């Protein structure tokens, strides 16, 4: 039995926090002297606006099938939080464009992928329900990683030691804390509506393939388009992820790999990943989250 101070809170009511960030003073390389590590994390900003808008659309479609009122309230809270996340990262993209880093070509690709390839199809009846459940399984698999990454960023002291910009760190930690806070919702919803172990495993395989490809492509794109790197081209890719992980500026591959091993167990529960208490502790001190309360 954990000591009282480590006990996880129960019956959390998920709610969106109307946060605001001022990007006007945030440099393009917001980890000083670390453009490669900066852009490895910046890939998040490329993926999340379209991705989290897609989460919202998929879960809204699933809501009519939810038969449990507590789960329904959790899904509504999840939808509200994800909508704010998408808007917050979209504002970072505007800041990149204003600084001469034109990310719009890559963002259009993400809009196509989530809007068309993973979007609604001309399906009805059972086939429409099967496609909905398949996408819910993918959302749950992605949310596994966002929860693990969210817990990691809350304790990523190496980024603070490296002088990472406080505004960007507050965005990442506020977002990470909310990912930990709602880390169970997509999985609970999938288990409520389908629960197929085969679908879970298939979705994780698809998610790993998709995220690995997109992260490498996104990093190379950012490094190639970075106006501060003109004349000093550095080819992006996964080898930079390994180096940044060794320095503590990114989660190491074994952290993510071990989390996948836990996900593959039939007994998997997202609540065993990360700490709600630590997430709420950060939200109680986050400048953006506290300003939203006021």
VOBA-1610 file (N, C-alpha, C; in pm, whole numbers, padded with zeros to 5 digits, always signed):
BEGIN
Unk+00086-00120+00000Unk+00000+00000+00000Unk+00089+00124+00000Unk+00075+00214-00102Unk+00160+00333-00105Unk+00127+00427+00009Unk+00224+00507+00051Unk+00196+00605+00156Unk+00092+00703+00108Unk+00018+00767+00201Unk-00092+00855+00162Unk-00051+00963+00063Unk+00071+01017+00077Unk+00109+01127-00010Unk+00130+01083-00154Unk+00146+00950-00176Unk+00165+00899-00311Unk+00037+00838-00368Unk-00069+00831-00289Unk-00193+00770-00335Unk-00250+00850-00452Unk-00300+00777-00550Unk-00356+00841-00668Unk-00498+00892-00639Unk-00527+01014-00681Unk-00663+01067-00659Unk-00765+00991-00744Unk-00887+00985-00697Unk-00993+00916-00767Unk-01101+01015-00808Unk-01184+00972-00902Unk-01300+01050-00946Unk-01262+01191-00993Unk-01152+01198-01069Unk-01112+01326-01127Unk-01213+01369-01233Unk-01255+01492-01227Unk-01344+01548-01330Unk-01257+01618-01434Unk-01254+01564-01553Unk-01172+01621-01660Unk-01236+01749-01712Unk-01156+01852-01724Unk-01207+01980-01774Unk-01099+02047-01857Unk-01145+02118-01959Unk-01052+02194-02043Unk-01009+02319-01969Unk-00882+02353-01983Unk-00827+02475-01924Unk-00796+02573-02037Unk-00854+02689-02031Unk-00844+02786-02140Unk-00713+02862-02130Unk-00604+02793-02166Unk-00470+02849-02148Unk-00434+02943-02262Unk-00339+03033-02235Unk-00286+03125-02336Unk-00135+03130-02319Unk-00064+03143-02432Unk+00081+03152-02430Unk+00125+03268-02518Unk+00229+03337-02473Unk+00286+03448-02550Unk+00415+03401-02615Unk+00412+03383-02748Unk+00527+03329-02819Unk+00621+03436-02870Unk+00591+03562-02847Unk+00666+03671-02910Unk+00815+03671-02873Unk+00850+03621-02756Unk+00990+03624-02712Unk+01057+03486-02713Unk+00988+03388-02768Unk+01043+03252-02769Unk+01128+03234-02894Unk+01256+03201-02879Unk+01343+03186-02996Unk+01309+03059-03075Unk+01350+03058-03201Unk+01324+02941-03285Unk+01394+02818-03228Unk+01521+02835-03184Unk+01592+02726-03118Unk+01575+02745-02967Unk+01466+02695-02915Unk+01430+02726-02776Unk+01506+02639-02675Unk+01582+02539-02723Unk+01685+02475-02640Unk+01818+02532-02689Unk+01882+02621-02615Unk+02001+02691-02666Unk+02109+02596-02714Unk+02158+02623-02836Unk+02266+02543-02891Unk+02229+02402-02931Unk+02098+02372-02933Unk+02052+02236-02963Unk+01943+02238-03070Unk+01976+02280-03192Unk+01872+02283-03296Unk+01815+02145-03327Unk+01901+02042-03325Unk+01850+01908-03357Unk+01749+01861-03253Unk+01784+01876-03124Unk+01692+01835-03018Unk+01567+01923-03017Unk+01585+02053-03041Unk+01470+02143-03047Unk+01370+02095-03150Unk+01418+02064-03269Unk+01327+02026-03376Unk+01273+01885-03360Unk+01344+01799-03289Unk+01287+01668-03259Unk+01160+01684-03176Unk+01161+01777-03081Unk+01040+01802-03002Unk+00940+01884-03083Unk+00989+01973-03169Unk+00899+02054-03250Unk+00813+01973-03346Unk+00855+01849-03376Unk+00771+01764-03459Unk+00632+01748-03397Unk+00626+01751-03265Unk+00496+01745-03197Unk+00401+01852-03249Unk+00454+01973-03267Unk+00368+02083-03312Unk+00316+02060-03453Unk+00394+01986-03534Unk+00349+01955-03669Unk+00235+01853-03669Unk+00243+01756-03579Unk+00150+01645-03579Unk+00022+01671-03501Unk+00034+01746-03391Unk-00076+01749-03296Unk-00200+01828-03338Unk-00188+01942-03405Unk-00314+02012-03439Unk-00409+01925-03520Unk-00362+01867-03631Unk-00449+01782-03712Unk-00484+01654-03638Unk-00385+01596-03567Unk-00409+01470-03497Unk-00512+01483-03387Unk-00502+01588-03307Unk-00594+01601-03195Unk-00732+01648-03239Unk-00740+01721-03350Unk-00871+01751-03407Unk-00938+01622-03455Unk-00856+01531-03508Unk-00908+01401-03551Unk-00957+01320-03430Unk-00880+01322-03320Unk-00927+01256-03198Unk-01066+01304-03161Unk-01083+01435-03164Unk-01211+01495-03125Unk-01324+01444-03215Unk-01301+01442-03345Unk-01405+01397-03438Unk-01442+01251-03414Unk-01340+01167-03394Unk-01366+01024-03375Unk-01443+01000-03245Unk-01401+01065-03136Unk-01470+01041-03010Unk-01610+01100-03009Unk-01632+01208-03080Unk-01768+01261-03091Unk-01859+01162-03162Unk-01805+01092-03262Unk-01885+00992-03333Unk-01917+00874-03244Unk-01828+00847-03148Unk-01849+00732-03059Unk-01946+00762-02946Unk-01964+00888-02914Unk-02046+00925-02796Unk-02186+00864-02795Unk-02258+00859-02907Unk-02394+00802-02902Unk-02398+00656-02860Unk-02286+00586-02869Unk-02284+00443-02835Unk-02243+00418-02690Unk-02207+00522-02616Unk-02160+00505-02479Unk-02278+00482-02386Unk-02273+00374-02310Unk-02385+00337-02222Unk-02356+00364-02075Unk-02235+00410-02044Unk-02195+00435-01906Unk-02181+00586-01887Unk-02253+00642-01791Unk-02257+00788-01775Unk-02122+00844-01730Unk-02051+00773-01642Unk-01919+00822-01600Unk-01822+00826-01717Unk-01824+00722-01798Unk-01738+00720-01916Unk-01778+00832-02012Unk-01906+00854-02025Unk-01952+00962-02113Unk-01896+01097-02068Unk-01898+01122-01938Unk-01844+01248-01888Unk-01693+01256-01909Unk-01623+01144-01894Unk-01479+01142-01920Unk-01450+01173-02067Unk-01530+01115-02156Unk-01510+01139-02300Unk-01533+01286-02332Unk-01635+01346-02273Unk-01661+01488-02297Unk-01546+01574-02246Unk-01491+01539-02129Unk-01375+01612-02077Unk-01254+01595-02166Unk-01233+01474-02214Unk-01122+01446-02307Unk-01136+01531-02433Unk-01255+01535-02489Unk-01279+01613-02611Unk-01246+01760-02587Unk-01289+01814-02474Unk-01261+01955-02444Unk-01112+01982-02431Unk-01041+01894-02361Unk-00897+01914-02344Unk-00823+01902-02477Unk-00858+01804-02559Unk-00789+01784-02685Unk-00813+01901-02781Unk-00929+01961-02777Unk-00957+02076-02863Unk-00866+02193-02827Unk-00844+02216-02697Unk-00754+02323-02654Unk-00610+02290-02690Unk-00571+02164-02677Unk-00435+02123-02715Unk-00409+02155-02861Unk-00502+02118-02948Unk-00484+02141-03091Unk-00466+02290-03121Unk-00549+02373-03060Unk-00540+02517-03084Unk-00409+02574-03031Unk-00362+02524-02917Unk-00238+02576-02857Unk-00117+02544-02944Unk-00111+02423-02996Unk+00002+02387-03083Unk-00009+02455-03219Unk-00129+02480-03265Unk-00148+02553-03390Unk-00090+02694-03379Unk-00102+02755-03263Unk-00045+02888-03241Unk+00108+02885-03249Unk+00170+02776-03206Unk+00315+02762-03218Unk+00355+02759-03366Unk+00276+02691-03447Unk+00306+02685-03591Unk+00301+02824-03654Unk+00206+02906-03611Unk+00201+03044-03661Unk+00328+03120-03623Unk+00378+03092-03503Unk+00501+03156-03457Unk+00620+03111-03541Unk+00626+02984-03577Unk+00733+02935-03663Unk+00730+03007-03798Unk+00611+03017-03857Unk+00598+03083-03987Unk+00644+03228-03977Unk+00607+03297-03869Unk+00647+03437-03851Unk+00799+03450-03837Unk+00866+03345-03791Unk+01012+03348-03776Unk+01085+03297-03901Unk+01011+03273-04007Unk+01073+03232-04133Unk+01083+03082-04155Unk+01023+03003-04064Unk+01021+02858-04080Unk+00881+02820-04130Unk+00868+02802-04261Unk+00738+02776-04322Unk+00703+02629-04309Unk+00616+02597-04215Unk+00578+02459-04188Unk+00451+02418-04262Unk+00394+02510-04339Unk+00262+02483-04398Unk+00259+02364-04493Unk+00364+02338-04574Unk+00357+02218-04660Unk+00343+02088-04581Unk+00415+02076-04471Unk+00405+01954-04390Unk+00269+01947-04321Unk+00221+02060-04273Unk+00092+02063-04205Unk-00020+02020-04300Unk-00010+02060-04426Unk-00111+02017-04524Unk-00111+01865-04540Unk+00007+01805-04535Unk+00014+01659-04541Unk-00055+01595-04422Unk-00037+01654-04304Unk-00102+01601-04184Unk-00253+01617-04194Unk-00298+01729-04246Unk-00442+01749-04264Unk-00500+01643-04357Unk-00426+01610-04463Unk-00472+01508-04557Unk-00475+01371-04491Unk-00370+01339-04417Unk-00363+01206-04355Unk-00478+01184-04257Unk-00497+01281-04165Unk-00600+01264-04064Unk-00741+01294-04119Unk-00748+01383-04216Unk-00879+01418-04269Unk-00931+01324-04374Unk-00839+01264-04454Unk-00881+01177-04564Unk-00846+01031-04539Unk-00718+01000-04521Unk-00678+00860-04504Unk-00741+00797-04380Unk-00747+00874-04270Unk-00804+00822-04146Unk-00941+00884-04117Unk-00995+00955-04213Unk-01121+01025-04192Unk-01242+00937-04217Unk-01356+01001-04227Unk-01481+00929-04250Unk-01482+00871-04392Unk-01544+00758-04405Unk-01558+00693-04535Unk-01707+00677-04565Unk-01736+00648-04689Unk-01876+00633-04730Unk-01926+00495-04689Unk-01939+00478-04556Unk-01979+00350-04501Unk-02107+00365-04421Unk-02182+00258-04413Unk-02305+00258-04333Unk-02313+00127-04255Unk-02401+00126-04156Unk-02429+00004-04083Unk-02310-00054-04012Unk-02294-00187-04022Unk-02188-00258-03951Unk-02050-00212-03995Unk-02032-00188-04125Unk-01900-00147-04174Unk-01859-00012-04117Unk-01954+00080-04101Unk-01923+00210-04041Unk-01881+00193-03895Unk-01949+00104-03824Unk-01916+00080-03683Unk-01778+00015-03669Unk-01747-00079-03760Unk-01616-00144-03756Unk-01505-00041-03781Unk-01525+00050-03876Unk-01425+00152-03906Unk-01410+00249-03789Unk-01520+00279-03722Unk-01513+00364-03602Unk-01430+00295-03495Unk-01455+00167-03471Unk-01381+00095-03367Unk-01233+00083-03401Unk-01201+00065-03529Unk-01061+00058-03569Unk-00990+00190-03538Unk-01056+00300-03566Unk-00995+00431-03539Unk-00987+00457-03389Unk-01085+00412-03314Unk-01076+00426-03168Unk-00956+00350-03113Unk-00929+00234-03169Unk-00813+00156-03125Unk-00683+00231-03155Unk-00676+00299-03269Unk-00558+00378-03303Unk-00545+00497-03209Unk-00656+00564-03179Unk-00652+00676-03084Unk-00599+00627-02950Unk-00647+00512-02904Unk-00603+00459-02775Unk-00454+00426-02777Unk-00405+00371-02889Unk-00263+00339-02899Unk-00178+00466-02898Unk-00221+00569-02972Unk-00148+00696-02971Unk-00151+00758-02832Unk-00266+00751-02767Unk-00279+00808-02633Unk-00191+00735-02531Unk-00162+00609-02556Unk-00065+00540-02470Unk+00069+00615-02474Unk+00113+00650-02594Unk+00241+00719-02607Unk+00234+00861-02552Unk+00123+00931-02577Unk+00115+01069-02525Unk+00114+01069-02372Unk+00055+00966-02312Unk+00058+00958-02167Unk+00198+00931-02114Unk+00270+00840-02180Unk+00408+00810-02139Unk+00496+00933-02159Unk+00483+00999-02274Unk+00562+01120-02300Unk+00524+01232-02204Unk+00395+01242-02173Unk+00351+01346-02080Unk+00412+01329-01943Unk+00418+01204-01896Unk+00479+01179-01766Unk+00629+01207-01772Unk+00692+01174-01885Unk+00836+01199-01899Unk+00867+01348-01894Unk+00792+01430-01967Unk+00825+01573-01975Unk+00810+01641-01839Unk+00722+01589-01754Unk+00705+01649-01621Unk+00832+01637-01537Unk+00913+01536-01564Unk+01035+01518-01487Unk+01162+01537-01568Unk+01152+01602-01684Unk+01267+01615-01775Unk+01357+01730-01729Unk+01432+01707-01622Unk+01516+01812-01564Unk+01631+01852-01656Unk+01674+01762-01743Unk+01784+01795-01834Unk+01747+01909-01927Unk+01620+01919-01963Unk+01577+02031-02048Unk+01589+02163-01973Unk+01552+02165-01846Unk+01568+02286-01766Unk+01715+02322-01752Unk+01798+02222-01727Unk+01942+02246-01711Unk+02004+02298-01840Unk+01947+02259-01954Unk+01999+02304-02083Unk+01951+02445-02118Unk+01866+02504-02034Unk+01818+02640-02059Unk+01699+02649-02151Unk+01620+02541-02161Unk+01502+02542-02248Unk+01408+02657-02208Unk+01349+02719-02310Unk+01264+02837-02287Unk+01149+02804-02193Unk+01126+02885-02088Unk+01021+02854-01990Unk+00880+02852-02048Unk+00852+02939-02146Unk+00719+02941-02205Unk+00690+02811-02279Unk+00789+02766-02359Unk+00770+02639-02431Unk+00760+02523-02333Unk+00840+02527-02228Unk+00834+02419-02130Unk+00699+02416-02059Unk+00641+02532-02034Unk+00509+02533-01970Unk+00404+02473-02064Unk+00412+02507-02193Unk+00319+02446-02289Unk+00332+02294-02286Unk+00456+02246-02298Unk+00477+02102-02305Unk+00437+02032-02176Unk+00464+02096-02063Unk+00431+02030-01935Unk+00283+02041-01903Unk+00221+02154-01935Unk+00074+02163-01919Unk+00007+02058-02005Unk+00048+02048-02131Unk-00010+01949-02220Unk+00019+01808-02169Unk+00145+01783-02130Unk+00180+01652-02079Unk+00101+01614-01956Unk+00080+01710-01867Unk+00003+01682-01745Unk-00141+01644-01778Unk-00201+01713-01875Unk-00338+01678-01912Unk-00344+01544-01984Unk-00238+01510-02059Unk-00234+01377-02121Unk-00230+01268-02015Unk-00155+01291-01909Unk-00152+01195-01799Unk-00289+01192-01730Unk-00347+01308-01712Unk-00476+01317-01643Unk-00584+01237-01716Unk-00583+01240-01849Unk-00691+01170-01923Unk-00640+01047-01997Unk-00528+00990-01952Unk-00461+00884-02027Unk-00544+00757-02042Unk-00644+00739-01957Unk-00723+00616-01958Unk-00846+00624-02047Unk-00885+00743-02092Unk-01018+00762-02150Unk-01034+00689-02284Unk-00940+00710-02377Unk-00954+00646-02508Unk-00952+00494-02495Unk-00865+00442-02409Unk-00860+00297-02388Unk-00991+00247-02327Unk-01041+00318-02226Unk-01167+00276-02164Unk-01280+00278-02265Unk-01281+00378-02352Unk-01387+00388-02453Unk-01378+00272-02552Unk-01256+00244-02598Unk-01240+00131-02691Unk-01284+00001-02626Unk-01243-00023-02502Unk-01281-00147-02433Unk-01432-00154-02412Unk-01495-00040-02393Unk-01640-00034-02372Unk-01715-00070-02501Unk-01664-00027-02615Unk-01736-00044-02741Unk-01690-00164-02821Unk-01568-00212-02798Unk-01517-00323-02876Unk-01436-00416-02786Unk-01314-00374-02750Unk-01232-00451-02658Unk-01153-00563-02721Unk-01152-00572-02854Unk-01080-00679-02920Unk-00930-00667-02896Unk-00869-00774-02844Unk-00724-00774-02822Unk-00651-00767-02955Unk-00699-00837-03056Unk-00636-00833-03188Unk-00637-00692-03245Unk-00747-00620-03227Unk-00755-00482-03277Unk-00657-00392-03203Unk-00642-00415-03072Unk-00546-00336-02994Unk-00404-00357-03046Unk-00366-00481-03071Unk-00230-00511-03116Unk-00208-00456-03257Unk-00308-00473-03342Unk-00298-00420-03478Unk-00282-00268-03475Unk-00358-00202-03390Unk-00351-00056-03381Unk-00215-00010-03330Unk-00157-00085-03235Unk-00025-00047-03185Unk+00080-00063-03294Unk+00074-00170-03371Unk+00170-00189-03481Unk+00157-00076-03583Unk+00035-00039-03616Unk+00013+00070-03711Unk+00063+00203-03655Unk+00040+00223-03526Unk+00079+00348-03463Unk+00231+00362-03458Unk+00300+00256-03421Unk+00447+00261-03417Unk+00504+00291-03555Unk+00452+00224-03655Unk+00498+00247-03792Unk+00473+00391-03836Unk+00353+00440-03807Unk+00316+00574-03848Unk+00399+00680-03776Unk+00411+00669-03644Unk+00482+00771-03569Unk+00631+00771-03598Unk+00691+00653-03616Unk+00833+00648-03649Unk+00861+00717-03781Unk+00777+00689-03880Unk+00795+00750-04012Unk+00773+00901-04007Unk+00664+00942-03942Unk+00632+01085-03938Unk+00735+01163-03859Unk+00786+01104-03750Unk+00883+01177-03669Unk+01013+01200-03746Unk+01057+01096-03818Unk+01179+01112-03895Unk+01159+01211-04010Unk+01048+01199-04081Unk+01020+01292-04191Unk+01003+01435-04140Unk+00932+01449-04028Unk+00909+01582-03973Unk+01038+01648-03928Unk+01127+01570-03866Unk+01255+01625-03820Unk+01339+01670-03939Unk+01347+01588-04042Unk+01425+01625-04160Unk+01366+01749-04227Unk+01234+01758-04228Unk+01169+01875-04286Unk+01206+02002-04210Unk+01197+01997-04078Unk+01227+02115-03997Unk+01373+02157-04009Unk+01463+02060-04008Unk+01604+02093-04019Unk+01635+02155-04156Unk+01572+02103-04260Unk+01597+02155-04395Unk+01539+02294-04415Unk+01427+02323-04348Unk+01359+02452-04367Unk+01400+02558-04266Unk+01477+02521-04166Unk+01515+02614-04059Unk+01602+02726-04118Unk+01557+02852-04113Unk+01635+02961-04171Unk+01766+02987-04097Unk+01774+02948-03970Unk+01897+02969-03894Unk+02003+02864-03928Unk+01962+02759-03997Unk+02057+02655-04035Unk+02101+02668-04180Unk+02057+02773-04249Unk+02096+02792-04389Unk+02248+02802-04400Unk+02303+02728-04493Unk+02449+02725-04508Unk+02516+02625-04416Unk+02441+02571-04321Unk+02496+02470-04230Unk+02396+02354-04223Unk+02369+02291-04337Unk+02265+02188-04338Unk+02301+02069-04251Unk+02206+02027-04171Unk+02221+01908-04089Unk+02103+01819-04120Unk+02131+01700-04169Unk+02023+01609-04205Unk+01962+01551-04079Unk+01832+01571-04064Unk+01764+01519-03946Unk+01744+01370-03954Unk+01697+01311-03847Unk+01670+01169-03847Unk+01679+01107-03709Unk+01662+00976-03704Unk+01653+00906-03576Unk+01785+00903-03500Unk+01899+00917-03570Unk+02026+00915-03497Unk+02036+01034-03401Unk+01974+01146-03439Unk+01972+01261-03348Unk+01884+01231-03226Unk+01779+01151-03247Unk+01693+01113-03136Unk+01772+01031-03033Unk+01859+00943-03081Unk+01941+00862-02991Unk+02034+00952-02910Unk+02101+01047-02977Unk+02193+01136-02906Unk+02120+01222-02804Unk+02004+01278-02845Unk+01928+01362-02753Unk+01875+01281-02635Unk+01839+01156-02661Unk+01794+01070-02552Unk+01905+01044-02451Unk+02027+01022-02501Unk+02141+01001-02412Unk+02165+01124-02324Unk+02137+01243-02379Unk+02158+01368-02305Unk+02041+01403-02214Unk+01934+01323-02218Unk+01817+01351-02135Unk+01724+01454-02193Unk+01746+01496-02318Unk+01662+01597-02381Unk+01540+01536-02449Unk+01540+01405-02463Unk+01426+01329-02515Unk+01417+01200-02435Unk+01299+01137-02434Unk+01292+01006-02369Unk+01373+00904-02448Unk+01441+00815-02380Unk+01520+00714-02447Unk+01431+00604-02504Unk+01482+00540-02609Unk+01403+00438-02676Unk+01359+00326-02585Unk+01444+00290-02489Unk+01407+00178-02402Unk+01288+00214-02312Unk+01272+00342-02279Unk+01155+00383-02201Unk+01027+00356-02281Unk+01029+00396-02408Unk+00912+00375-02493Unk+00893+00226-02522Unk+01005+00154-02546Unk+00995+00012-02575Unk+00935-00066-02460Unk+00977-00036-02339Unk+00923-00106-02222Unk+00774-00075-02205Unk+00735+00047-02238Unk+00593+00082-02225Unk+00509+00003-02325Unk+00565-00021-02445Unk+00494-00102-02544Unk+00479-00245-02493Unk+00583-00297-02429Unk+00574-00431-02371Unk+00460-00441-02271Unk+00441-00338-02191Unk+00330-00339-02095Unk+00197-00329-02168Unk+00191-00248-02274Unk+00068-00232-02351Unk+00023-00364-02413Unk+00118-00448-02451Unk+00085-00573-02519Unk+00024-00677-02426Unk+00032-00656-02297Unk-00029-00750-02203Unk-00181-00736-02205Unk-00249-00847-02195Unk-00395-00842-02192Unk-00447-00766-02070Unk-00368-00764-01964Unk-00408-00696-01839Unk-00375-00547-01839Unk-00326-00495-01952Unk-00281-00355-01960Unk-00388-00257-01911Unk-00343-00159-01834Unk-00428-00046-01795Unk-00346+00082-01804Unk-00395+00183-01874Unk-00321+00310-01881Unk-00297+00373-01744Unk-00381+00340-01647Unk-00365+00399-01514Unk-00237+00354-01446Unk-00174+00247-01498Unk-00045+00204-01445Unk+00071+00278-01508Unk+00043+00367-01601Unk+00145+00447-01668Unk+00140+00588-01611Unk+00249+00635-01555Unk+00253+00772-01507Unk+00180+00791-01375Unk+00172+00916-01333Unk+00116+00951-01203Unk+00020+01068-01215Unk-00106+01043-01185Unk-00205+01151-01185Unk-00167+01258-01081Unk-00116+01214-00967Unk-00079+01309-00861Unk+00027+01406-00911Unk+00128+01354-00979Unk+00232+01443-01029Unk+00176+01538-01136Unk+00087+01488-01219Unk+00027+01574-01321Unk-00052+01688-01257Unk-00132+01655-01156Unk-00212+01758-01090Unk-00124+01856-01012Unk-00015+01807-00957Unk+00079+01896-00888Unk+00134+02000-00986Unk+00168+01956-01108Unk+00219+02053-01204Unk+00109+02152-01246Unk-00010+02102-01271Unk-00118+02191-01313Unk-00150+02295-01206Unk-00122+02261-01081Unk-00146+02356-00971Unk-00042+02468-00968Unk+00069+02451-01042Unk+00174+02552-01043Unk+00202+02608-01183Unk+00147+02546-01285Unk+00171+02591-01423Unk+00126+02735-01440Unk+00214+02825-01488Unk+00171+02964-01510Unk+00051+02975-01601Unk+00047+02898-01711Unk-00065+02907-01804Unk-00193+02853-01743Unk-00185+02738-01676Unk-00303+02678-01617Unk-00359+02766-01504Unk-00270+02824-01424Unk-00317+02910-01315Unk-00376+03041-01368Unk-00318+03094-01475Unk-00373+03214-01536Unk-00513+03186-01593Unk-00534+03066-01646Unk-00664+03029-01699Unk-00770+03028-01589Unk-00730+02986-01467Unk-00824+02986-01355Unk-00867+03128-01319Unk-00772+03221-01336Unk-00802+03359-01297Unk-00881+03435-01404
//
